[in-house]
Amino acid sequence: MKAQRYRLALGGGAYGPGDVPPLTISMVQVVKGPDLPDWQPESIIAELDPPIEWHGQLVSHVTLSPRYATDTLSSITDRGGVVAVGRVLPGNDPLGWTELIPSALHYWGVGTLCALSV
């Protein structure tokens, strides 16, 4: 059985890089957030299918967190929604993480997430 796939569209201007086309992603795992101000207690690591090159760097994984306090990880994976998106920097393998590593991430912006038909 194939994992649920999602469409992730990043914002432009003040909300995102503006030069990233809509991405197809699959959720990989939930990890604990760092104990720092303005970080969510948990986030999702997702894999891009296919990976993309952005400004000369390969992007294969992103992190997703609910953007609004009214949303949860469950609600965004069930119904989609507005998410905060982090780009996992090259040279980092998030598949072994049990907690997000802030120095291995670049805040990429705000995006909208919706499930794709299977």
TORKOL-4160 file (C-alpha; in steps of 0.2 Angstrom, whole numbers, padded with zeros to 4 digits, m for minus):
118
<pt num="1" X="0000" Y="0000" Z="0000"/>
<pt num="2" X="0007" Y="0017" Z="m0005"/>
<pt num="3" X="0008" Y="0031" Z="0008"/>
<pt num="4" X="m0003" Y="0046" Z="0007"/>
<pt num="5" X="0004" Y="0060" Z="m0003"/>
<pt num="6" X="0001" Y="0078" Z="m0001"/>
<pt num="7" X="0003" Y="0094" Z="m0012"/>
<pt num="8" X="0012" Y="0108" Z="m0003"/>
<pt num="9" X="0012" Y="0125" Z="m0010"/>
<pt num="10" X="0023" Y="0138" Z="m0003"/>
<pt num="11" X="0019" Y="0156" Z="m0001"/>
<pt num="12" X="0028" Y="0171" Z="m0009"/>
<pt num="13" X="0033" Y="0188" Z="m0003"/>
<pt num="14" X="0034" Y="0190" Z="0015"/>
<pt num="15" X="0027" Y="0172" Z="0017"/>
<pt num="16" X="0039" Y="0161" Z="0008"/>
<pt num="17" X="0052" Y="0160" Z="m0006"/>
<pt num="18" X="0040" Y="0163" Z="m0020"/>
<pt num="19" X="0051" Y="0153" Z="m0033"/>
<pt num="20" X="0046" Y="0136" Z="m0027"/>
<pt num="21" X="0033" Y="0126" Z="m0038"/>
<pt num="22" X="0020" Y="0116" Z="m0029"/>
<pt num="23" X="0028" Y="0100" Z="m0021"/>
<pt num="24" X="0022" Y="0082" Z="m0019"/>
<pt num="25" X="0027" Y="0076" Z="m0002"/>
<pt num="26" X="0024" Y="0060" Z="0009"/>
<pt num="27" X="0024" Y="0061" Z="0028"/>
<pt num="28" X="0039" Y="0051" Z="0035"/>
<pt num="29" X="0038" Y="0053" Z="0054"/>
<pt num="30" X="0033" Y="0064" Z="0069"/>
<pt num="31" X="0048" Y="0071" Z="0079"/>
<pt num="32" X="0049" Y="0081" Z="0095"/>
<pt num="33" X="0052" Y="0100" Z="0093"/>
<pt num="34" X="0066" Y="0108" Z="0102"/>
<pt num="35" X="0063" Y="0116" Z="0119"/>
<pt num="36" X="0064" Y="0134" Z="0112"/>
<pt num="37" X="0052" Y="0149" Z="0111"/>
<pt num="38" X="0041" Y="0149" Z="0096"/>
<pt num="39" X="0044" Y="0131" Z="0091"/>
<pt num="40" X="0030" Y="0118" Z="0091"/>
<pt num="41" X="0031" Y="0103" Z="0103"/>
<pt num="42" X="0031" Y="0091" Z="0088"/>
<pt num="43" X="0033" Y="0093" Z="0069"/>
<pt num="44" X="0032" Y="0081" Z="0054"/>
<pt num="45" X="0046" Y="0076" Z="0043"/>
<pt num="46" X="0041" Y="0074" Z="0025"/>
<pt num="47" X="0050" Y="0068" Z="0010"/>
<pt num="48" X="0049" Y="0077" Z="m0007"/>
<pt num="49" X="0044" Y="0066" Z="m0022"/>
<pt num="50" X="0054" Y="0070" Z="m0032"/>
<pt num="51" X="0068" Y="0080" Z="m0023"/>
<pt num="52" X="0071" Y="0097" Z="m0031"/>
<pt num="53" X="0086" Y="0109" Z="m0033"/>
<pt num="54" X="0083" Y="0126" Z="m0025"/>
<pt num="55" X="0097" Y="0139" Z="m0027"/>
<pt num="56" X="0110" Y="0126" Z="m0031"/>
<pt num="57" X="0105" Y="0115" Z="m0016"/>
<pt num="58" X="0096" Y="0098" Z="m0016"/>
<pt num="59" X="0080" Y="0098" Z="m0006"/>
<pt num="60" X="0074" Y="0081" Z="m0001"/>
<pt num="61" X="0065" Y="0084" Z="0016"/>
<pt num="62" X="0055" Y="0097" Z="0024"/>
<pt num="63" X="0047" Y="0099" Z="0041"/>
<pt num="64" X="0029" Y="0104" Z="0044"/>
<pt num="65" X="0021" Y="0112" Z="0059"/>
<pt num="66" X="0003" Y="0119" Z="0061"/>
<pt num="67" X="0004" Y="0138" Z="0058"/>
<pt num="68" X="m0012" Y="0142" Z="0068"/>
<pt num="69" X="m0015" Y="0137" Z="0086"/>
<pt num="70" X="m0032" Y="0130" Z="0081"/>
<pt num="71" X="m0024" Y="0116" Z="0071"/>
<pt num="72" X="m0014" Y="0101" Z="0076"/>
<pt num="73" X="m0003" Y="0088" Z="0067"/>
<pt num="74" X="m0018" Y="0077" Z="0065"/>
<pt num="75" X="m0029" Y="0090" Z="0058"/>
<pt num="76" X="m0017" Y="0095" Z="0045"/>
<pt num="77" X="m0013" Y="0077" Z="0040"/>
<pt num="78" X="m0032" Y="0073" Z="0039"/>
<pt num="79" X="m0039" Y="0089" Z="0031"/>
<pt num="80" X="m0024" Y="0099" Z="0026"/>
<pt num="81" X="m0022" Y="0117" Z="0031"/>
<pt num="82" X="m0009" Y="0131" Z="0033"/>
<pt num="83" X="0008" Y="0125" Z="0039"/>
<pt num="84" X="0025" Y="0132" Z="0043"/>
<pt num="85" X="0038" Y="0124" Z="0032"/>
<pt num="86" X="0056" Y="0121" Z="0036"/>
<pt num="87" X="0069" Y="0115" Z="0023"/>
<pt num="88" X="0081" Y="0102" Z="0029"/>
<pt num="89" X="0098" Y="0109" Z="0024"/>
<pt num="90" X="0110" Y="0098" Z="0013"/>
<pt num="91" X="0121" Y="0086" Z="0023"/>
<pt num="92" X="0108" Y="0082" Z="0036"/>
<pt num="93" X="0098" Y="0066" Z="0037"/>
<pt num="94" X="0082" Y="0069" Z="0046"/>
<pt num="95" X="0077" Y="0051" Z="0045"/>
<pt num="96" X="0087" Y="0047" Z="0061"/>
<pt num="97" X="0081" Y="0061" Z="0071"/>
<pt num="98" X="0070" Y="0060" Z="0086"/>
<pt num="99" X="0070" Y="0078" Z="0089"/>
<pt num="100" X="0072" Y="0093" Z="0077"/>
<pt num="101" X="0089" Y="0100" Z="0075"/>
<pt num="102" X="0087" Y="0119" Z="0073"/>
<pt num="103" X="0104" Y="0122" Z="0065"/>
<pt num="104" X="0100" Y="0109" Z="0052"/>
<pt num="105" X="0084" Y="0118" Z="0046"/>
<pt num="106" X="0080" Y="0134" Z="0036"/>
<pt num="107" X="0063" Y="0142" Z="0039"/>
<pt num="108" X="0056" Y="0141" Z="0021"/>
<pt num="109" X="0040" Y="0150" Z="0024"/>
<pt num="110" X="0021" Y="0147" Z="0026"/>
<pt num="111" X="0013" Y="0134" Z="0014"/>
<pt num="112" X="m0004" Y="0126" Z="0011"/>
<pt num="113" X="m0006" Y="0108" Z="0012"/>
<pt num="114" X="m0019" Y="0097" Z="0004"/>
<pt num="115" X="m0020" Y="0078" Z="0002"/>
<pt num="116" X="m0019" Y="0071" Z="m0015"/>
<pt num="117" X="m0031" Y="0057" Z="m0021"/>
<pt num="118" X="m0024" Y="0040" Z="m0020"/>
